[in-house]
């Protein structure tokens, strides 16, 4: 009896501890590692920052968001974008992505080279000459900062949001609507697809953060339901319009767009609702498409696909930022005076900077306080200069500089009245408005840096440490019980 009771107690404790291990701690670790490795894949290719094709603009934006760009890379890519924009056949989608990358690099797209206002070129564009995905990137680009956009602009943000709401394609099961998504087509005759739905959700998620619009909120909810229905039994997604059970066509790019869209509307793509047969979209990508430091497009591919690698990288960054309360294209905390540096640290999860009313000067982000800390470590006798990780080794001493940006406290201001997308043609004003005086980073070059220990951030909560300690303690107790009662 004692042996059976002890055995049951042993198995019961093991069962409880198995479910006590925080799943996110493992997921975050593999995601962080994949982000770092894939960033290295881009940065080891010197030509990458001297081209602007595929989704390169968006990859640069994601690299900047993670603070992984060097000054030379920013300079090279700024020249690349400038050269591309001089072409007479730049598409509106390319213009949108250029704005996103320029803003991410700490520059002002409304006053780009020679004072060119790229933002105006988007909001003044004809509103009836675009696909749904171009409308989506119009809205993303115009939402990257508090730009001065006239309420009567033909392609103003509120009008774009209303247009996207109207373009939603409903999915029905008999007489019941089970959700709606988007197709690139604006005719309404093409069933929704994963890629377009993910892009539109990303745009509407950014808009809804600053405008409390009931119609946009409903459209976002429908899009989420569509992605729940469209997910395949293996955890991934395909592009094929509509909803089917076939696994043909499941690919990394469509899965990546679903992750970006869900993360942008504050939905966890690894939650139970998006887990099929113990696999979610994030784990599906990492388990089936990762090859070396890049990613495949289809599971059967033998080598890295650049386009797929770029989209998956953006998706992993989007998910990583979601875990920290941020979104992929939120650059409102980046000062326009940050040219020459990314200024791209993980933004405050409670960032509520909503923009400004048309006709007023741009609302400024709260001033940032920059603290620099230095750590000295004895190393082998070498002289090494590594500009990638800011490490310089000389005479047995390694000096590492760690820069931490903290937003200063901003004054509270009274929220403005909420406008809905249905009123878009009347007025294009944000739901709330806060502003604080802009100040450059408060760096004191003469101040002696403090000596501190630099630790790597893993995104794992301190609670996980307690769980680990308890698990270790329980393990010791279990060994004692097993030895005493089971004899092994």
TIZA-76660 format. One record per residue (C-alpha): residue in one letter; x, z, y. Coordinates in Angstrom, 1 decimal, always signed. Layout:
 aa     px     pz     py
  A      X      Z      Y
...
// end
This chain:
 aa     px     pz     py
  X   +0.0   +0.0   +0.0
  X   +2.8   +0.9   +2.4
  X   +4.5   -2.4   +1.6
  X   +1.4   -4.5   +2.3
  X   +0.6   -2.6   +5.5
  X   +4.1   -3.0   +6.8
  X   +4.0   -6.7   +5.9
  X   +0.8   -7.2   +7.8
  X   +2.1   -5.3  +10.8
  X   +5.2   -7.4  +10.7
  X   +3.3  -10.7  +10.6
  X   +0.8   -9.5  +13.3
  X   +3.6   -8.6  +15.8
  X   +5.3  -12.0  +15.1
  X   +2.0  -13.8  +15.8
  X   +1.4  -12.0  +19.1
  X   +5.0  -12.6  +20.3
  X   +4.8  -16.3  +19.4
  X   +1.9  -16.7  +21.9
  X   +3.6  -14.4  +24.5
  X   +6.4  -16.9  +25.1
  X   +5.7  -18.7  +28.4
  X   +5.3  -22.4  +27.6
  X   +6.1  -23.5  +31.2
  X   +9.5  -22.0  +31.0
  X  +10.5  -24.5  +28.3
  X   +8.7  -27.4  +30.0
  X  +10.3  -26.6  +33.4
  X  +13.7  -26.5  +31.9
  X  +13.5  -29.9  +30.2
  X  +11.9  -31.4  +33.3
  X  +14.7  -30.1  +35.6
  X  +17.4  -31.4  +33.3
  X  +15.8  -34.8  +33.1
  X  +15.5  -35.0  +36.9
  X  +19.1  -34.1  +37.3
  X  +20.3  -36.6  +34.7
  X  +18.1  -39.4  +35.9
  X  +19.2  -38.8  +39.5
  X  +22.8  -39.2  +38.2
  X  +21.8  -42.5  +36.6
  X  +20.8  -43.9  +40.0
  X  +23.7  -42.4  +41.9
  X  +26.3  -43.7  +39.4
  X  +25.2  -47.2  +40.3
  X  +26.8  -47.9  +43.7
  X  +24.5  -51.0  +44.2
  X  +21.3  -48.9  +43.9
  X  +21.3  -47.8  +47.5
  X  +22.1  -51.3  +48.7
  X  +19.0  -52.9  +47.2
  X  +15.3  -52.5  +48.0
  X  +13.3  -53.8  +45.1
  X  +11.1  -52.5  +42.4
  X  +10.1  -49.0  +43.5
  X  +13.5  -48.2  +45.0
  X  +12.0  -47.0  +48.3
  X   +9.9  -44.4  +46.4
  X  +12.9  -43.3  +44.3
  X  +14.9  -42.7  +47.4
  X  +12.0  -40.7  +48.8
  X  +11.9  -38.6  +45.6
  X  +15.7  -38.1  +45.7
  X  +15.4  -37.0  +49.3
  X  +12.6  -34.6  +48.5
  X  +14.8  -32.9  +45.9
  X  +17.7  -32.8  +48.4
  X  +19.8  -35.1  +46.2
  X  +20.9  -37.6  +48.8
  X  +24.3  -37.8  +50.5
  X  +24.9  -39.0  +54.1
  X  +26.5  -42.2  +52.9
  X  +23.6  -42.9  +50.6
  X  +21.2  -42.4  +53.5
  X  +23.2  -44.7  +55.7
  X  +23.4  -47.4  +53.0
  X  +19.7  -47.3  +52.3
  X  +18.8  -47.2  +55.9
  X  +20.7  -50.4  +56.4
  X  +19.1  -51.9  +53.3
  X  +15.6  -51.1  +54.6
  X  +16.4  -52.4  +58.1
  X  +17.6  -55.7  +56.7
  X  +14.5  -56.0  +54.5
  X  +12.2  -55.4  +57.4
  X  +13.7  -58.2  +59.4
  X  +12.2  -60.6  +57.0
  X   +9.0  -62.4  +58.1
  X   +7.3  -62.1  +54.8
  X   +7.3  -58.3  +54.3
  X   +4.1  -57.3  +52.6
  X   +2.0  -54.3  +53.8
  X   +2.8  -52.5  +50.6
  X   +6.5  -52.9  +51.2
  X   +6.0  -51.6  +54.7
  X   +4.2  -48.6  +53.5
  X   +7.0  -47.7  +51.0
  X   +9.6  -48.3  +53.7
  X   +7.8  -45.7  +55.9
  X   +7.7  -43.2  +53.1
  X  +11.5  -43.6  +52.4
  X  +12.4  -43.6  +56.1
  X  +10.5  -40.4  +56.7
  X  +11.9  -38.8  +53.6
  X  +15.4  -39.4  +54.8
  X  +14.7  -37.5  +58.0
  X  +14.1  -40.4  +60.3
  X  +11.1  -41.4  +62.4
  X   +9.3  -44.5  +61.2
  X   +7.3  -44.7  +64.4
  X  +10.6  -45.2  +66.3
  X  +12.8  -47.0  +63.8
  X  +15.7  -49.2  +64.7
  X  +15.4  -50.7  +68.2
  X  +12.3  -48.6  +68.7
  X  +10.2  -50.5  +66.2
  X   +6.9  -48.6  +65.4
  X   +6.3  -49.2  +61.7
  X   +3.4  -46.7  +61.7
  X   +1.5  -48.8  +64.2
  X   +2.1  -51.9  +62.2
  X   +0.2  -50.2  +59.4
  X   -2.7  -48.7  +61.3
  X   -3.2  -51.8  +63.3
  X   -3.3  -54.0  +60.2
  X   -6.5  -55.8  +59.3
  X   -8.6  -53.4  +57.3
  X  -10.2  -56.1  +55.0
  X   -7.0  -57.8  +53.8
  X   -5.7  -55.5  +51.1
  X   -6.1  -54.4  +47.5
  X   -7.2  -50.8  +46.6
  X   -3.6  -49.9  +45.8
  X   -2.3  -51.2  +49.2
  X   -5.0  -49.1  +50.9
  X   -3.8  -46.1  +48.9
  X   -0.2  -46.6  +50.1
  X   -1.4  -47.2  +53.6
  X   -3.0  -43.8  +53.5
  X   +0.1  -42.2  +51.9
  X   +2.4  -43.7  +54.5
  X   +0.2  -42.6  +57.5
  X   -0.1  -39.1  +56.0
  X   +3.6  -38.4  +55.8
  X   +3.6  -36.9  +59.3
  X   +1.4  -36.2  +62.3
  X   +1.6  -39.6  +63.8
  X   -0.3  -40.4  +67.0
  X   -3.0  -42.8  +65.6
  X   -5.9  -43.9  +67.8
  X   -9.3  -43.0  +66.4
  X  -10.5  -46.6  +66.9
  X   -7.5  -48.1  +65.1
  X   -8.7  -50.7  +62.6
  X   -6.8  -49.1  +59.7
  X   -7.0  -45.4  +60.7
  X   -6.6  -42.8  +58.0
  X  -10.2  -41.7  +57.9
  X  -11.4  -45.3  +57.6
  X   -9.0  -45.9  +54.8
  X  -10.3  -42.8  +53.0
  X  -13.9  -44.0  +53.4
  X  -12.9  -47.4  +52.1
  X  -11.3  -45.9  +49.0
  X  -14.3  -43.7  +48.4
  X  -16.5  -46.9  +48.5
  X  -14.2  -48.7  +46.1
  X  -14.6  -46.2  +43.3
  X  -15.9  -47.8  +40.1
  X  -18.2  -45.5  +38.2
  X  -17.9  -45.1  +34.5
  X  -21.1  -44.4  +32.6
  X  -22.1  -43.3  +29.2
  X  -25.6  -44.6  +28.9
  X  -27.4  -43.2  +31.9
  X  -24.8  -40.5  +32.5
  X  -21.9  -41.0  +34.9
  X  -18.9  -39.5  +33.3
  X  -16.4  -40.2  +36.1
  X  -15.1  -42.9  +38.2
  X  -11.7  -44.5  +38.9
  X  -10.2  -47.4  +40.8
  X   -9.0  -50.9  +40.1
  X   -6.6  -52.8  +42.3
  X   -9.5  -55.3  +42.8
  X  -11.8  -54.6  +45.7
  X  -14.7  -56.6  +44.3
  X  -16.0  -53.8  +42.2
  X  -16.3  -56.1  +39.2
  X  -13.1  -54.9  +37.4
  X  -13.1  -51.7  +35.4
  X  -10.8  -48.9  +36.7
  X   -7.3  -48.6  +35.3
  X   -4.9  -45.7  +35.1
  X   -2.2  -47.0  +37.5
  X   -4.6  -47.7  +40.3
  X   -6.5  -44.5  +39.8
  X   -3.3  -42.4  +39.9
  X   -2.2  -44.1  +43.1
  X   -5.6  -43.6  +44.8
  X   -5.8  -40.0  +43.8
  X   -2.3  -39.4  +45.3
  X   -3.5  -40.9  +48.6
  X   -6.8  -39.0  +48.7
  X   -5.1  -35.8  +47.6
  X   -2.8  -36.0  +50.7
  X   -5.7  -36.8  +53.0
  X   -8.0  -34.1  +51.6
  X   -5.3  -31.5  +52.2
  X   -5.8  -31.9  +56.0
  X   -9.4  -33.2  +56.1
  X  -12.1  -31.2  +54.3
  X  -14.3  -34.2  +53.4
  X  -17.1  -33.7  +50.8
  X  -17.2  -37.4  +49.8
  X  -13.4  -37.5  +49.3
  X  -13.7  -34.3  +47.3
  X  -16.3  -35.8  +45.0
  X  -14.2  -39.0  +44.5
  X  -11.2  -36.9  +43.6
  X  -13.3  -35.0  +41.0
  X  -14.5  -38.3  +39.5
  X  -11.0  -39.7  +39.3
  X   -9.8  -36.6  +37.5
  X  -12.6  -37.0  +35.0
  X  -11.7  -40.6  +34.5
  X   -8.1  -39.7  +33.7
  X   -9.3  -37.1  +31.2
  X  -11.4  -39.7  +29.4
  X   -8.7  -42.4  +29.6
  X   -6.0  -40.3  +28.1
  X   -5.0  -41.4  +24.6
  X   -4.9  -39.3  +21.5
  X   -1.0  -39.2  +21.7
  X   -1.1  -37.7  +25.2
  X   -0.1  -40.9  +27.0
  X   -1.9  -43.6  +29.0
  X   -2.0  -47.3  +29.1
  X   -2.9  -49.7  +32.0
  X   -5.8  -51.5  +30.2
  X   -8.9  -51.2  +32.4
  X  -11.8  -49.1  +31.1
  X  -11.8  -46.5  +28.4
  X  -10.8  -47.2  +24.8
  X   -9.2  -45.3  +21.9
  X   -6.6  -48.0  +21.2
  X   -3.0  -47.0  +21.5
  X   -1.8  -50.5  +22.1
  X   -0.3  -50.8  +25.5
  X   +0.5  -47.1  +26.0
  X   +3.5  -47.0  +28.3
  X   +5.6  -44.8  +30.4
  X   +4.7  -46.3  +33.8
  X   +1.0  -45.8  +33.5
  X   +1.6  -42.3  +32.1
  X   +3.8  -41.6  +35.1
  X   +1.2  -42.7  +37.6
  X   -1.4  -40.4  +36.0
  X   +1.1  -37.5  +36.3
  X   +1.7  -38.2  +40.0
  X   -2.0  -38.6  +40.8
  X   -2.9  -35.3  +39.0
  X   +0.0  -33.4  +40.5
  X   -1.0  -34.7  +44.0
  X   -4.6  -33.3  +43.7
  X   -3.4  -29.9  +42.5
  X   -4.2  -30.4  +38.8
  X   -1.7  -29.4  +36.1
  X   -1.1  -32.5  +33.9
  X   +0.1  -30.1  +31.1
  X   -3.1  -28.0  +31.1
  X   -5.3  -27.8  +28.1
  X   -7.6  -30.4  +29.6
  X   -4.8  -32.9  +29.4
  X   -3.3  -31.9  +26.1
  X   -4.2  -34.0  +23.1
  X   -3.0  -33.0  +19.6
  X   -0.5  -30.5  +21.3
  X   +0.9  -33.2  +23.5
  X   +0.5  -33.6  +27.3
  X   +1.6  -36.5  +29.5
  X   +4.8  -34.8  +30.6
  X   +6.0  -33.9  +27.1
  X   +4.8  -37.3  +25.9
  X   +7.3  -39.0  +28.3
  X  +10.2  -36.7  +27.5
  X   +9.6  -36.9  +23.7
  X   +9.0  -40.7  +23.4
  X  +10.6  -42.5  +26.2
  X  +13.8  -40.7  +27.2
  X  +16.9  -42.7  +26.3
  X  +20.4  -41.7  +27.6
  X  +19.7  -40.8  +31.2
  X  +16.9  -43.3  +31.8
  X  +13.6  -44.2  +30.3
  X  +12.0  -47.0  +28.2
  X   +8.8  -48.7  +29.2
  X   +7.3  -49.0  +25.7
  X   +8.0  -46.7  +22.7
  X   +9.6  -49.5  +20.7
  X  +12.0  -50.6  +23.5
  X  +15.7  -50.4  +22.6
  X  +17.1  -49.9  +26.1
  X  +16.5  -48.4  +29.5
  X  +13.9  -50.1  +31.7
  X  +14.8  -49.7  +35.4
  X  +11.2  -50.0  +36.7
  X  +10.0  -47.5  +34.1
  X  +12.9  -45.1  +34.9
  X  +12.0  -45.2  +38.6
  X   +8.4  -44.4  +38.1
  X   +9.0  -41.7  +35.5
  X  +11.6  -40.1  +37.8
  X   +9.0  -39.9  +40.6
  X   +6.5  -38.4  +38.1
  X   +8.9  -35.7  +36.9
  X   +9.7  -34.8  +40.5
  X   +6.0  -34.7  +41.4
  X   +5.3  -32.3  +38.5
  X   +8.3  -30.2  +39.4
  X   +7.0  -29.9  +43.0
  X   +3.5  -29.1  +41.7
  X   +4.9  -26.1  +39.9
  X   +6.3  -25.0  +43.3
  X   +3.1  -25.6  +45.2
  X   +4.3  -28.8  +46.9
  X   +3.5  -32.5  +46.6
  X   +5.7  -35.6  +46.2
  X   +5.0  -37.2  +49.6
  X   +4.6  -34.2  +51.8
  X   +7.4  -34.6  +54.4
  X   +5.7  -32.8  +57.3
  X   +8.4  -30.1  +57.3
  X  +11.2  -32.7  +58.0
  X  +12.3  -32.9  +61.6
  X  +12.7  -36.2  +63.3
  X  +16.1  -35.0  +64.5
  X  +17.3  -34.8  +60.9
  X  +18.7  -38.3  +60.9
  X  +21.8  -38.4  +58.8
  X  +20.6  -35.7  +56.4
  X  +17.6  -35.5  +54.1
  X  +16.3  -32.2  +55.5
  X  +14.5  -32.3  +52.2
  X  +14.2  -28.9  +50.7
  X  +11.2  -27.8  +48.7
  X   +8.5  -27.3  +51.2
  X   +6.5  -24.2  +51.7
  X   +3.6  -24.1  +49.2
  X   +1.3  -22.8  +52.0
  X   +2.2  -25.6  +54.4
  X   -1.1  -26.2  +56.2
  X   +0.1  -28.4  +59.0
  X   -2.8  -30.7  +59.4
  X   -1.8  -33.2  +62.1
  X   -3.2  -33.6  +65.6
  X   -5.9  -35.1  +67.6
  X   -5.4  -38.8  +68.6
  X   -4.1  -39.2  +72.1
  X   -1.9  -36.1  +72.0
  X   +1.8  -35.8  +71.5
  X   +2.8  -35.4  +67.9
  X   +2.5  -31.8  +66.6
  X   +5.8  -30.4  +65.6
  X   +6.8  -28.6  +62.5
  X   +7.8  -25.0  +62.7
  X  +11.5  -24.5  +63.6
  X  +13.7  -23.9  +60.6
  X  +16.4  -21.3  +60.2
  X  +19.4  -22.6  +58.3
  X  +21.6  -20.0  +56.5
  X  +24.9  -21.0  +54.9
  X  +26.5  -18.9  +52.2
  X  +29.9  -19.4  +50.6
  X  +31.2  -18.4  +47.2
  X  +34.9  -18.4  +46.2
  X  +35.9  -18.6  +42.5
  X  +39.4  -18.7  +41.0
  X  +40.0  -21.9  +39.0
  X  +42.8  -23.9  +37.5
  X  +45.5  -25.4  +39.7
  X  +44.0  -28.7  +40.7
  X  +43.1  -30.7  +43.8
  X  +39.7  -32.3  +43.3
  X  +37.2  -33.6  +45.9
  X  +33.7  -34.2  +44.6
  X  +31.3  -35.4  +47.3
  X  +28.4  -35.4  +44.9
  X  +28.0  -31.6  +44.6
  X  +29.9  -30.6  +47.7
  X  +32.7  -29.0  +45.7
  X  +36.3  -29.0  +46.8
  X  +38.9  -27.4  +44.6
  X  +42.4  -26.7  +46.0
  X  +45.1  -24.2  +45.3
  X  +43.2  -22.4  +42.5
  X  +40.2  -21.7  +44.8
  X  +36.8  -23.4  +44.5
  X  +34.6  -23.1  +47.6
  X  +30.9  -23.9  +47.3
  X  +28.5  -24.0  +50.3
  X  +24.9  -23.3  +49.7
  X  +22.4  -24.1  +52.5
  X  +19.0  -22.4  +52.5
  X  +16.3  -23.5  +54.9
  X  +13.6  -21.1  +55.9
  X  +10.6  -22.0  +58.1
  X  +10.2  -19.7  +61.1
  X   +6.9  -18.1  +61.8
  X   +4.5  -20.3  +63.5
  X   +1.7  -19.2  +65.9
  X   -1.8  -19.3  +64.5
  X   -4.2  -21.6  +66.2
  X   -7.9  -22.2  +66.0
  X   -9.0  -24.8  +63.5
  X  -10.8  -27.9  +64.8
  X  -14.1  -29.1  +63.4
  X  -14.1  -30.9  +60.1
  X  -14.8  -34.6  +60.0
  X  -16.0  -36.5  +56.9
  X  -15.0  -39.9  +55.7
  X  -18.6  -41.0  +56.4
  X  -17.9  -40.4  +60.1
  X  -14.6  -42.3  +59.9
  X  -15.6  -45.1  +62.2
  X  -16.6  -42.7  +64.9
  X  -13.6  -40.4  +65.0
  X  -10.4  -40.0  +63.1
  X   -9.5  -36.3  +63.6
  X   -8.0  -33.8  +61.2
  X  -10.0  -30.8  +60.0
  X   -7.5  -28.3  +61.3
  X   -4.7  -28.3  +63.8
  X   -1.7  -26.1  +64.2
  X   +1.4  -26.7  +66.2
  X   +4.6  -24.9  +67.0
  X   +7.4  -25.8  +69.3
  X  +10.0  -27.9  +67.5
  X  +13.5  -26.6  +67.4
  X  +16.6  -28.0  +65.8
  X  +18.2  -26.2  +62.9
  X  +19.7  -22.9  +64.1
  X  +23.2  -23.4  +62.8
  X  +26.0  -21.4  +64.2
  X  +29.3  -23.1  +63.5
  X  +31.3  -20.1  +64.6
  X  +29.6  -17.6  +62.4
  X  +31.6  -16.5  +59.4
  X  +29.7  -17.4  +56.2
  X  +28.6  -14.5  +54.0
  X  +30.0  -14.2  +50.5
  X  +27.2  -14.4  +48.0
  X  +26.8  -15.4  +44.4
  X  +25.1  -18.8  +44.1
  X  +22.7  -19.0  +41.2
  X  +20.9  -22.0  +39.8
  X  +17.1  -22.1  +40.3
  X  +15.3  -22.8  +37.1
  X  +11.7  -22.4  +38.2
  X  +11.2  -19.7  +35.6
  X   +9.3  -16.6  +36.8
  X  +10.9  -13.2  +36.6
  X   +8.0  -12.3  +34.3
  X   +9.7  -14.5  +31.7
  X  +12.7  -12.3  +31.8
  X  +10.6   -9.3  +31.1
  X   +8.9  -11.2  +28.2
  X  +12.3  -12.1  +26.8
  X  +13.5   -8.5  +27.0
  X  +10.4   -7.2  +25.3
  X  +10.7   -9.9  +22.6
  X  +14.3   -8.9  +21.9
  X  +13.3   -5.2  +21.7
  X  +10.4   -6.0  +19.4
  X  +12.8   -8.0  +17.3
  X  +15.0   -5.0  +16.8
  X  +12.0   -2.9  +15.9
  X  +10.8   -5.5  +13.4
  X  +14.2   -5.5  +11.7
  X  +14.1   -1.7  +11.3
  X  +10.5   -1.9   +9.9
  X  +11.4   -4.7   +7.5
  X  +14.5   -2.8   +6.3
  X  +12.6   +0.5   +5.8
  X   +9.4   -0.8   +4.2
  X  +10.3   -4.2   +2.8
  X  +13.8   -3.4   +1.7
  X  +15.3   -6.6   +3.2
// end
